[in-house]
Amino acid sequence: MSTTTSALRFSAYGDTSVLKMESFALADPVDGEIQIEHEAIGVNYIDIYHRRGIFAAPLPLPSGLGMEGVGRVRSTGIGVTDVAVGDRVAYVGGPPNAYSRIRNLPAARALKVPDDLGSEIVAALIFKGLTVEYLINRCREIGKGDTVLWHAAAGGVGSIACQWLSRKGATVIGTASSAEKLEKAKANGCTHLINYREEDFEARVKEITNGAGVDVVYDSVGADTFAKSVNCLRPRGTMVSFGEASGPVEPVAVSSLGAKGSLYLTRPSIAHYTAKREEYEAAADNLFAAIRDGVVRAPEITTYALEDAAQAQSDMEARRTSGSVILLP
């Protein structure tokens, strides 16, 4: 027996015009799968990378889109024991198809959502929050006394990171493109603020740190910021490049890392930090506790109807949004 659903799909890589809403029959979940009805869906830059076909492994077409959501379990396949019909679950990863009303999902990606956390808040935080969790706890554990440079500090990931980092006792230098966004970064715990459109952020970082440089740079901007970000590091500092909103980073000569101070460089992916079920659940538990304890507050949430997903992505690409963007079916 099948269920009728609708989803945003695309058959060619390109701009947002390739996204089309389609209705189709959805088969019952097979062994190890669950079927969920979405209550809220997160929008992330990885979705834009997938649509453009520029991510590390372009999706086979035609394809769905979207990597995270929150919903109720409608049915389960054989062998599913960790969740049951009626449970509210969140997920990150699995086959891209979050931009949908109802979908099937590997049960191994489903995380039970605590009753005291709302679906919109979880959808706004789950992907970005789990990203921050691994970036500041496992990719490079940040602690009291560390100094961090975080680009796009008022964005969805940056807003969460600055809150969490400040509670961990780190000094956070945040960059953003406007005075308004810098005010948001300050409210989220940034110690120092840099408008990268008006200031040379490399020079300002050297000034702020008295020439010492920072322990870690977190850079999701990419081409526009990478080279100067590396120059902001102290000897044996770590460059964490986890996105390329402004375009791909040029190839890096390995020898340059030694010349600039025996630097570390990593290009992490959430897929590798949540591949093991025990790590995935532990990271979610850390995030849910951080939300519940007030360490992390839901950022500004901008909502769009599912049918307006193309506009949501256009606004993100044009940097007209801050905080988190979610779709409501």
C-alpha positions in Angstrom: 0.0 0.0 0.0 1.4 3.4 -0.9 0.9 6.9 0.4 0.6 10.1 -1.7 3.1 12.7 -0.9 4.7 15.8 -2.5 8.3 17.0 -2.5 10.7 19.4 -4.1 12.8 17.6 -6.6 15.3 18.5 -9.3 16.5 16.8 -12.5 19.4 19.1 -13.4 21.9 21.1 -11.5 21.6 24.8 -11.5 19.9 27.8 -9.9 16.7 27.6 -7.9 14.6 27.4 -11.1 15.5 23.7 -11.3 13.5 23.0 -8.1 10.0 21.6 -8.9 7.2 20.5 -6.6 6.1 17.0 -7.5 3.4 14.7 -6.2 3.9 10.9 -6.2 3.1 7.6 -4.6 5.4 6.8 -1.7 5.8 3.1 -1.0 5.6 1.6 2.5 8.9 1.6 4.5 11.1 -1.5 3.8 13.2 -3.3 6.4 15.1 -0.9 8.6 13.1 2.1 7.5 10.5 4.4 9.0 8.0 6.7 7.4 7.5 10.1 8.9 5.2 13.1 8.3 7.2 16.3 8.6 6.3 19.0 11.1 9.3 21.3 10.3 12.2 21.0 7.9 15.6 22.7 8.1 17.3 24.5 5.2 21.1 24.5 5.1 23.8 25.5 2.7 24.6 21.9 2.0 21.2 21.8 0.2 22.4 24.6 -2.1 25.7 22.8 -2.7 23.7 19.7 -3.7 21.4 21.7 -6.0 24.3 23.3 -7.7 26.1 20.0 -8.1 29.3 21.4 -6.5 29.4 19.3 -3.4 32.1 16.6 -3.1 29.9 13.9 -4.5 27.1 15.3 -6.8 23.8 13.5 -6.3 22.5 11.1 -9.0 19.5 12.8 -10.8 16.6 13.2 -10.5 16.9 13.7 -6.7 15.1 15.0 -3.7 16.7 17.7 -1.5 17.3 18.4 2.2 19.2 16.6 4.9 17.2 17.3 8.2 13.7 17.4 9.5 11.4 16.8 12.5 8.2 14.7 12.2 6.0 12.0 13.5 6.5 8.3 12.7 3.6 7.1 10.6 4.8 3.5 10.1 7.8 1.3 10.5 9.5 -1.4 8.5 10.5 -4.8 9.7 13.3 -4.9 12.3 12.8 -1.3 13.6 12.8 -1.4 17.4 14.2 1.9 18.6 11.2 4.1 17.5 7.5 3.4 17.2 4.5 4.8 15.4 3.6 8.2 17.0 7.1 9.0 18.2 8.4 12.5 17.3 11.8 12.2 15.8 14.5 14.4 14.3 17.2 13.4 11.8 20.3 14.6 10.1 21.6 12.8 7.1 20.2 9.8 5.1 19.1 10.1 1.5 18.3 13.7 0.6 14.5 14.1 0.6 13.7 16.4 3.6 11.9 18.9 1.4 8.8 16.8 1.5 5.5 16.3 3.3 6.0 12.6 4.0 9.1 10.5 3.4 10.8 7.2 4.2 14.1 7.3 6.2 16.6 4.8 7.5 15.6 4.2 11.1 19.2 4.5 12.2 19.1 8.3 11.5 16.1 8.9 13.7 16.6 10.6 17.0 13.8 10.8 19.6 12.9 14.4 20.4 12.3 15.3 24.0 8.7 16.3 24.7 9.7 19.6 26.1 11.4 20.8 22.9 9.2 22.2 20.1 9.5 20.9 16.5 10.3 24.3 15.0 13.1 24.9 17.6 14.5 21.5 17.0 14.4 21.9 13.2 16.1 25.3 13.5 18.9 23.8 15.7 19.4 20.1 14.9 21.7 20.2 11.9 23.4 23.4 12.8 23.6 22.4 16.5 25.1 19.0 15.7 27.5 20.7 13.4 28.6 23.1 16.2 28.8 20.2 18.6 31.3 18.3 16.6 33.3 21.4 15.5 34.0 22.7 19.0 34.0 19.4 21.0 35.5 16.7 18.7 37.0 18.3 15.6 39.0 20.6 17.9 38.0 20.6 21.5 37.7 24.2 22.6 38.1 25.1 26.2 38.6 28.1 28.6 41.4 30.3 27.5 41.2 29.5 23.8 40.8 32.3 21.3 38.7 31.6 18.2 38.0 33.5 15.0 34.5 32.6 13.7 33.4 33.9 10.3 29.7 34.6 9.6 29.1 34.8 13.3 25.5 35.9 12.9 24.6 33.1 10.6 22.7 29.9 11.6 25.8 27.9 12.6 27.7 31.0 13.9 24.9 32.1 16.2 24.8 28.8 17.9 28.6 28.4 18.0 29.2 31.8 19.6 26.7 31.1 22.4 28.2 27.7 23.1 31.8 28.9 22.9 31.3 31.8 25.2 29.8 29.3 27.8 32.9 27.2 27.4 35.1 30.2 28.3 36.6 30.9 24.9 37.3 34.3 23.6 35.4 34.6 20.3 36.3 37.1 17.5 33.3 37.2 15.2 33.0 38.6 11.7 29.9 39.7 9.8 28.9 41.9 6.9 26.9 44.6 8.6 26.5 46.5 11.9 23.1 44.8 12.5 24.6 41.3 12.1 27.5 42.3 14.4 25.0 43.3 17.1 23.5 39.9 16.9 26.9 38.3 17.1 27.6 40.4 20.2 24.4 39.3 21.8 25.4 35.7 21.2 28.6 36.0 23.1 31.3 37.4 20.7 34.0 39.3 22.6 35.4 41.1 19.6 33.5 42.1 16.4 34.8 42.8 12.9 32.9 44.1 9.9 34.8 42.4 7.1 33.3 44.7 4.5 34.8 47.7 6.2 37.9 46.3 7.9 40.8 44.1 7.1 40.0 41.2 9.4 43.5 39.8 9.3 45.0 43.1 10.5 42.3 43.4 13.2 42.8 39.9 14.5 46.6 40.6 14.8 45.7 43.8 16.7 43.2 42.1 19.0 45.7 39.3 19.8 48.7 41.6 20.1 50.2 39.8 17.1 49.9 36.3 18.6 47.1 35.0 16.4 44.2 32.8 17.3 44.1 29.1 18.3 41.4 28.1 15.8 39.7 29.7 12.8 36.3 28.3 11.8 35.6 29.3 8.2 32.4 28.5 6.2 32.8 31.4 3.8 35.6 29.8 1.7 37.3 31.6 -1.2 36.9 35.2 0.1 38.4 34.5 3.5 40.5 31.4 3.5 44.0 32.8 2.8 43.8 35.6 5.3 42.2 33.2 7.8 45.3 31.0 7.7 47.4 34.1 8.4 45.4 34.7 11.5 46.5 31.5 13.2 49.1 31.3 15.9 51.9 28.7 15.5 50.4 25.2 15.6 46.9 26.7 15.2 44.1 24.9 13.5 42.3 26.0 10.3 38.8 24.4 10.1 37.3 25.0 6.7 33.7 23.7 6.7 32.0 25.5 3.9 32.4 27.6 0.8 29.6 30.1 0.6 31.7 32.5 -1.4 33.2 29.8 -3.7 35.6 26.9 -3.5 39.0 27.3 -1.8 42.1 27.3 -4.1 44.4 24.3 -3.7 46.8 24.7 -0.7 50.5 23.8 -0.8 51.2 21.4 2.1 54.6 23.1 2.6 52.9 26.4 3.3 51.4 25.0 6.5 54.9 24.4 7.9 56.2 27.7 6.8 53.3 29.6 8.5 53.8 27.9 11.8 53.3 24.1 11.7 49.6 24.6 11.2 46.8 22.1 11.1 44.2 22.1 8.3 41.0 20.1 8.3 37.9 20.0 6.0 35.4 18.1 8.2 32.0 16.7 7.3 29.1 16.1 9.7 28.6 12.7 8.0 31.9 11.4 9.3 31.2 12.7 12.8 27.8 11.2 13.1 28.3 7.9 11.1 28.5 5.8 14.3 25.2 5.5 16.0 26.7 6.0 19.5 28.4 9.2 18.5 25.3 10.5 16.8 23.1 9.9 19.8 25.7 11.3 22.2 26.0 14.4 20.1 22.3 14.8 20.1 22.1 14.4 23.8 24.7 17.1 24.3 22.8 19.4 22.0 19.4 18.8 23.6 20.9 19.4 27.1 22.5 22.6 25.8 19.1 23.8 24.6 17.3 22.8 27.8 20.0 24.4 30.0 19.9 27.7 28.1 23.5 27.3 26.8 22.1 27.4 23.3 19.1 29.5 22.4 17.2 29.1 19.2 18.4 31.8 16.8 16.1 34.0 14.8 13.9 31.6 12.9 12.7 32.6 9.4 9.9 30.3 8.1 8.8 29.6 4.6 6.1 27.3 3.2 7.5 24.1 1.7 6.4 25.4 -1.7 8.6 28.4 -1.2 11.8 26.5 -0.7 13.4 28.1 -3.8 12.8 31.5 -2.4 14.3 30.4 0.9 17.5 29.2 -0.9 17.7 32.4 -3.0 17.5 34.5 0.2 20.2 32.5 1.8 22.5 32.7 -1.2 22.0 36.5 -1.2 22.8 36.7 2.5 19.3 38.2 3.2 18.8 35.8 6.1 20.4 35.4 9.5 19.8 32.7 12.2 18.0 29.7 11.0 15.7 29.0 8.0 13.0 26.4 8.1 10.2 25.1 5.9 6.7 24.3 7.1 4.8 21.7 5.2 
